[in-house]
Each structure stands twice: as structure tokens, then as C-alpha cells.
Amino acid sequence: MKSLWLDIGNTRLKYWITENDQVLEHAAELHLQSPADLLLGLIQHFRHQNLSQVGISSVLDTENNQRIQMILDILEIPIIFAQVHANYAGLRCGYDVPSQLGIDRWLQVLAISKPDQNFCVIGCGTALTIDLVEGLQHLGGYILPNLYLQRDSLIQNTKGIKIPDSAFDNLKPGHNTVDAVHHGILLGLISTIDQIMQQSPKHLILTGGDAEIFAKFLQHHQPLIESDLLLKGLKNYVQLKSALTNV
């Protein structure tokens, strides 16, 4: 069975086409604040793939999700939007109001949670998201500006200092302003993760575009990089949802 999986974020649309757990096609594109228009340009391609279902992770508001739904209805196949639940597949959400938790974070936690293990799941994307899981209990988490957001904020608020792009490549004191900024930002985020990891024993999971950068400085925690963690969680969500619907 061929399936289409969509991850619609604030700036980027990612999709996977899979068959029997094998990824046949994968792409990621900036949607320039118009994900529906981008999807409209892809829909004819999707129509020729003989798809059986669509699973969606979307951070968009209700109005934009309705536009996405209308476009995908052209495919005439089941469409499932993942949602955050207080309790799903035994996993309990740690937020007071579950709907306020980002669907991407929920699916990442859903992908890795196990009854007898504790995890720290870090999404190294547009924001640095940190979620803690103890068995099947999500404990909540933290959201921090990522490396580049912090750098951009510093540039905007520091008169007379121009900070060009440079590598976030080590934690040593900088011998010039550019290195001092980059090393300082990286040190702050690594130190935050270290502090969280020291609170209680847990497995460290990294996902997202900057996972490799953080893994380099967190080797003492033996991090595991999961590049398609959201996809795994979305598959788990849809599989259970479909099973419950067919009962």
C-alpha cells in the first residue's frame, strides 16, 4: 500500500511517499507562507502515484488546514490529520492543555516512547525543542531559539557589530567577535542540554536539520540521531487511528 505523508511547518513543507515501510520519494520545499499553493502544484504528481492514504502533521491554523484538506480531496483517498491527545496509544500528554503542544513534538515523542524507558527528545530545527518522556508519561519540555535565531537577534540588537555567517564548530573562547558570538550561542544551548540530562537518567534522541552539530558536542550522553522521527510518529499515529476506525 502506497501512502503519502505530509509535514507542514511554518516555513517548509516536507513529504514522503512510502510503500511497505520503504521510502520511495522524499522532498522538502519552502512554502513562503503559502503551503496550500505549493501543495496545489504537487497534487497532479500525487494523483499519478496510486496512493491509498494521506497522513498529515500540520502546525497551520484551522482555515489553512481546511484549504489543505480541499486540495487533497482531489485524490479521493482517506486523509488523516494528526492531533495531540491527552492520552493516545497509552502515551499521556504532559501539557495542561494538550492542544497547545506542537503536533511535531507530540509525534516525535509518540515515535520513541516505551513503557520502561526514559527519553529526552530534542528537535534541532527552527526552534530547539526539548521534550522529556518517562515511560509513557510525557513530562513537558522546553523551547529555545535555535543557533541562527539567537545570532540574528543579537545582530538586530547590537549597534555597530556586523556578524557574518560562521561555523558553530567549537566551544572555546572566541578570539574575535564572530567566533565569540557563535561559540557563546552554541555553549549556551549545549550547557542547557547537559543540565537537563543530568537531572535524571535518560536516553538522548536528536532529530532535525542541526542534529549532527549538537551530537558532536554531546557524545558523552551517547546521543542517537533519528532523521525521520516525525515520519515514524506520524505512521504510528495513522496506523492506530485506522485500526480504531475499522473496529
Helices and strands as residue ranges (DSSP letters): E 2-8, E 12-19, E 22-30, H 35-47, E 53-58, H 62-72, G 73-75, E 79-81, E 87-88, E 91-92, G 98-100, H 103-112, E 118-124, E 127-134, E 137-145, H 147-157, H 177-199, E 203-207, H 211-216, G 219-221, E 224-225, H 229-245
